[in-house]
Amino acid sequence: MASTYDVVIAGGGIAGLSLASALAGKCTVALVEAEQQLAYHTSSRSARQLIPSYGPPVVQELTVRTLELIAADDAGQPQPVLTPRSFMLIGDEQTVRAEASGEMRLISHGEALGLCPALKPESFSAAGLDTGSFGCDAPVLLERHRERAEAAGVDIITGARVHSAQRLGTGWEIGAGQEGFSAGVLVNAAGAWADELAVLSGVEKIGLQPYRRTAAIVGVDHPLPEGSPMVAAADDSFYFRREGGDVLISPSEHVASPAEDARPRPGDVERLIARLNTLTTLGIGPVRTAWTGLRTEAADGVPVVGFDAEARGFFWLAGQGGYGFQTSSGIAELAAAQILAGPETTAAGETSAGPVSRTADALAATRWSIRR
């Protein structure tokens, strides 16, 4: 016999976990994750940086709200999620000016070298700095959401891939792993597999595309000093930041991929190491570890959040691109409010007061109610 819930969330990454945390205690919730562990795919392969000036305007708005929510939560916790860490763009003046937005301000060449002495002076001519950026302890944030959700009665089931889902009567009948579930709302938080889950559920897919993004932890001869900013090329061709005595690097590739358990491709990390050794004095040596995650996006780069207009009770929580952690709490707050209000209220555009409605208004101009 199927277990009955108000909401079943399919996907145990940062999107699904943060929504489960936001809904906990307000309705009955089950979260099902295909893998044996939570946050196995993209959410465990994050750059761990929350950058208010990064992404389109809606993403920046969601990032500011996420930082507000996490900071408020950190105040009562023994181990904070957020640590101040500036974000610096470098490149030619035209590209830096074009990419600088939100909280970012232009700084002088000398200021940039002072913040990151490892940069060779001839490697860039202009820079922008976002001092409102923060490092994010992703494992602590994920665990905090899990603990809060389970303490309030959310059932979390791993190793339970959704293999069937259909709309029956007033709700959804879902098969996941060896178990069955009934729910009024099915949340699609399946990341790179979100379109596949939609098709399995008899819902029209919306054209989400996963893209590869590789990163590595490397040893260096000359470690970056504590407090160094994360540094990124304004043309989005690389970034690097301090990781203890090592350095995290990424070629920032944006290569289309199928939904898969992605792995680094031969040469990607090695080519970046060679390039960074010409642009910096880091003296990059051995690769400690490397990984590849998938950043899933809609065609316009805007997160896909809201009830499907054609499939009653099917809620999209997908397409966060590379902004999953930095928008997670803001999106969860909005999504929870919409789910609790129901699809009729969402369609009417009613939202609560305060920061939630401000961000909802921004999303309403794009894709808040799916396919409307």
C-alpha positions in Angstrom: 0.0 0.0 0.0 1.3 3.4 -0.9 2.4 5.9 1.8 0.5 9.1 1.6 2.1 12.6 1.8 1.1 16.1 0.9 4.4 16.5 -1.1 6.9 14.1 -2.6 10.2 15.7 -3.7 12.1 13.7 -6.3 15.8 14.7 -5.9 18.1 14.9 -2.9 20.5 17.6 -4.0 20.7 21.1 -2.6 17.4 22.1 -4.4 15.4 19.2 -3.0 16.9 19.3 0.5 16.5 23.0 1.0 12.8 22.7 -0.1 12.3 19.8 2.3 13.8 21.9 5.1 11.5 24.9 4.2 8.4 22.7 4.1 9.2 20.7 7.2 6.5 20.9 9.9 4.1 22.7 7.5 2.9 19.7 5.6 3.8 16.0 5.2 6.8 15.5 3.0 8.8 12.6 1.6 12.1 13.1 -0.3 13.3 10.3 -2.6 16.8 10.2 -4.0 17.9 7.8 -6.8 21.5 7.5 -5.4 22.4 5.7 -2.2 23.6 9.1 -0.7 22.2 12.6 -0.8 23.8 15.3 -2.9 25.8 12.8 -4.9 26.0 14.5 -8.2 26.3 18.3 -8.8 25.6 19.3 -5.2 28.7 17.5 -4.0 30.8 19.2 -6.7 30.2 22.8 -6.0 32.8 25.7 -6.2 31.4 26.7 -2.7 31.2 30.4 -3.4 28.1 32.6 -3.2 28.5 35.6 -5.4 25.8 38.4 -5.4 27.2 39.9 -8.7 27.2 36.5 -10.5 24.4 35.6 -12.9 21.3 37.3 -14.5 19.3 39.8 -12.4 16.8 37.2 -11.1 19.7 35.0 -9.9 21.4 38.0 -8.2 18.1 38.8 -6.4 17.8 35.2 -5.3 21.4 35.1 -4.2 21.0 38.2 -2.0 18.0 36.6 -0.3 19.8 33.3 0.1 22.7 35.1 1.8 20.2 36.9 4.2 18.6 33.6 5.1 21.8 31.6 5.7 23.4 34.5 7.6 20.4 34.6 9.9 20.5 30.9 10.4 24.3 31.0 11.1 23.8 33.3 14.0 22.4 30.4 16.1 24.7 27.6 14.9 28.1 26.4 16.3 29.6 26.0 12.8 28.8 28.8 10.2 28.1 28.0 6.6 29.3 31.4 5.4 32.8 32.8 5.5 33.7 36.2 3.9 35.6 35.7 0.7 35.8 38.4 -2.0 35.3 37.6 -5.7 37.6 39.2 -8.3 37.2 39.3 -12.1 40.2 40.0 -14.2 40.7 40.5 -17.9 40.7 43.4 -20.4 38.9 46.5 -19.5 36.0 46.1 -22.0 35.2 42.6 -20.9 35.5 43.3 -17.2 33.2 46.4 -17.5 30.7 44.3 -19.5 30.6 41.5 -16.8 30.8 43.7 -13.7 27.3 44.0 -12.2 25.4 44.1 -8.9 27.7 44.3 -5.9 30.9 44.5 -8.0 33.0 47.6 -8.3 36.0 48.3 -10.6 39.4 48.4 -8.9 42.8 49.5 -10.1 45.4 47.2 -11.5 47.6 47.8 -8.4 44.7 47.0 -6.0 44.1 43.7 -7.8 47.8 42.7 -7.5 47.7 43.6 -3.8 44.7 41.3 -3.3 46.2 38.5 -5.3 50.0 38.8 -5.6 50.3 35.5 -7.4 48.9 37.2 -10.6 51.5 38.3 -13.1 51.1 42.0 -13.8 51.0 41.4 -17.6 48.3 38.7 -17.3 45.4 41.2 -17.0 44.7 44.9 -17.5 41.5 45.5 -15.5 39.7 44.0 -12.5 36.4 44.1 -10.6 35.8 43.2 -7.0 32.7 41.9 -5.2 33.3 42.2 -1.4 29.9 40.9 -0.6 30.8 37.4 -1.8 31.1 34.5 0.7 32.7 31.1 0.8 30.1 28.4 1.5 30.6 25.3 3.6 28.4 23.1 1.4 28.5 19.9 3.5 27.4 21.9 6.6 24.6 23.5 4.7 23.4 20.2 3.3 23.5 18.5 6.6 21.7 21.4 8.3 18.8 21.1 5.8 18.7 17.3 6.3 18.7 17.5 10.1 16.0 20.2 10.1 13.8 18.3 7.7 14.1 14.9 9.5 13.6 16.5 12.9 10.3 17.9 11.7 9.1 14.6 10.3 10.2 14.6 6.6 10.9 11.1 5.4 14.1 10.9 3.4 14.6 7.7 1.3 17.8 7.1 -0.7 18.4 4.4 -3.3 14.9 5.1 -4.5 14.9 6.1 -8.2 11.5 7.2 -9.5 10.4 4.6 -12.0 6.7 5.5 -12.3 4.5 8.6 -11.7 1.0 9.3 -12.9 -1.8 11.7 -12.1 -4.8 9.8 -10.6 -7.8 11.6 -9.2 -6.7 14.5 -7.1 -3.1 13.6 -6.7 0.0 11.6 -7.9 0.8 8.0 -7.6 4.6 7.5 -7.5 6.8 4.5 -7.5 10.4 5.0 -6.3 12.8 2.1 -5.6 10.8 -0.6 -3.8 8.2 1.8 -2.4 5.0 3.5 -3.5 3.8 7.0 -2.6 0.6 9.1 -3.0 0.9 12.9 -3.0 -1.0 15.9 -3.9 2.2 17.6 -5.2 5.1 16.0 -7.0 8.2 18.2 -7.0 10.7 17.7 -9.8 14.1 18.5 -8.3 15.9 15.9 -10.4 18.7 18.1 -11.6 20.1 16.9 -14.9 17.4 14.3 -15.1 14.5 16.8 -14.6 13.2 16.6 -18.2 13.5 12.8 -18.1 11.4 12.7 -14.9 8.8 14.9 -16.6 8.5 12.6 -19.6 8.2 9.6 -17.2 5.4 11.4 -15.4 3.5 12.2 -18.6 4.4 15.8 -18.5 5.8 17.8 -21.5 9.5 18.5 -21.0 10.7 22.1 -21.2 14.1 21.7 -22.9 16.6 21.6 -20.0 20.2 21.1 -21.0 23.0 19.8 -18.7 26.5 21.3 -19.2 29.8 20.1 -17.9 31.9 22.0 -15.4 35.2 20.5 -14.2 37.3 21.4 -11.1 40.4 20.2 -9.4 42.4 20.6 -6.2 46.0 21.1 -7.0 49.2 21.4 -5.0 51.2 24.7 -5.5 54.7 25.8 -4.7 53.5 29.2 -3.5 50.2 29.0 -1.6 47.7 31.8 -1.7 47.6 33.8 1.6 44.6 33.4 3.8 41.9 35.9 2.9 42.7 35.9 -0.8 39.7 36.4 -3.1 38.4 33.9 -5.6 39.8 35.0 -9.0 37.9 34.4 -12.3 38.6 35.4 -15.8 36.1 37.9 -17.1 35.8 35.8 -20.3 34.7 32.8 -18.2 37.7 30.7 -19.2 38.9 29.8 -15.7 38.7 30.5 -12.0 40.8 29.7 -9.0 40.8 30.1 -5.2 42.6 29.1 -2.1 41.7 25.7 -0.6 43.8 25.5 2.5 47.5 25.1 1.4 46.3 24.0 -2.0 44.3 25.7 -4.8 41.0 24.9 -6.4 41.0 25.5 -10.2 38.4 25.2 -12.9 38.5 25.6 -16.7 34.9 26.9 -16.5 33.9 24.8 -19.5 30.3 25.0 -20.7 30.0 21.9 -22.8 26.7 20.2 -23.4 26.4 16.7 -21.9 23.8 14.0 -21.5 22.5 13.4 -18.0 25.2 11.2 -16.5 27.6 10.7 -13.6 30.1 13.1 -15.3 33.9 12.6 -15.0 36.8 14.8 -16.0 38.0 14.4 -19.6 41.7 13.8 -20.3 43.6 17.0 -20.9 41.0 19.5 -19.5 42.7 20.0 -16.1 46.3 19.7 -17.5 45.7 22.4 -20.1 44.4 24.7 -17.4 47.4 24.0 -15.2 49.7 24.9 -18.1 47.8 28.2 -18.7 47.7 29.2 -15.0 51.4 28.6 -14.7 51.9 31.2 -17.4 49.5 33.7 -15.8 50.5 33.3 -12.1 53.4 32.5 -9.9 51.5 29.8 -8.1 53.8 27.0 -9.4 51.0 24.5 -9.8 52.1 20.9 -9.4 50.3 17.7 -8.6 46.5 17.2 -9.0 45.2 16.0 -5.6 41.7 15.3 -6.9 39.4 16.3 -9.8 35.7 16.1 -10.6 33.1 17.2 -13.0 29.5 18.3 -12.2 26.6 19.1 -14.5 25.0 22.6 -14.5 21.5 22.2 -15.9 19.9 25.2 -17.6 16.9 26.3 -19.5 17.5 28.2 -22.8 17.2 31.6 -21.1 19.3 30.7 -18.1 16.5 31.4 -15.6 15.7 28.9 -12.9 12.6 26.8 -13.6 10.5 27.2 -10.5 6.7 26.8 -10.3 3.6 24.6 -11.0 3.3 23.3 -14.5 0.3 24.9 -16.1 -0.8 21.8 -17.9 -0.1 19.0 -15.3 -1.9 19.8 -12.1 0.2 19.3 -9.0 3.5 18.9 -10.9 6.0 21.4 -9.5 9.3 22.2 -11.3 12.3 23.0 -9.2 15.1 22.7 -11.8 17.4 24.5 -14.1 19.4 26.3 -11.4 22.5 26.2 -13.7 25.7 27.0 -11.8 23.7 28.9 -9.2 22.3 26.0 -7.2 23.8 26.8 -3.8 23.8 30.5 -4.1 20.1 30.6 -4.9 19.0 27.6 -2.9 17.5 29.2 0.2 15.8 32.0 -1.7 14.2 29.5 -4.2 13.2 27.1 -1.4 11.5 29.9 0.5 9.6 30.9 -2.6 8.8 27.4 -3.7 7.5 26.4 -0.3 5.2 29.5 -0.2 3.8 28.6 -3.7 3.3 24.9 -2.8 1.5 25.6 0.4 -0.7 28.2 -1.3 -1.5 25.8 -4.1 -1.6 26.1 -7.9 -4.7 28.3 -8.0 -3.0 30.9 -5.8 0.2 30.7 -7.9 -1.7 31.2 -11.1 -3.4 34.3 -9.6 0.0 35.7 -8.8 -0.6 36.1 -5.0 2.4 36.2 -2.8 3.2 37.2 0.7 4.8 40.5 1.7 8.5 41.3 2.1 11.5 39.9 0.3 9.6 36.8 -0.9 7.2 38.9 -3.0 10.0 41.1 -4.3 11.8 38.1 -5.7 8.6 36.4 -6.8 7.8 39.5 -8.8 11.2 39.2 -10.6 10.5 35.6 -11.4 7.0 36.3 -12.5 8.4 38.4 -15.3 10.2 35.3 -16.6 8.9 31.9 -15.7 7.3 31.8 -12.3 4.2 29.9 -13.5 5.5 27.2 -15.9 4.2 27.5 -19.5 1.9 30.4 -18.8 
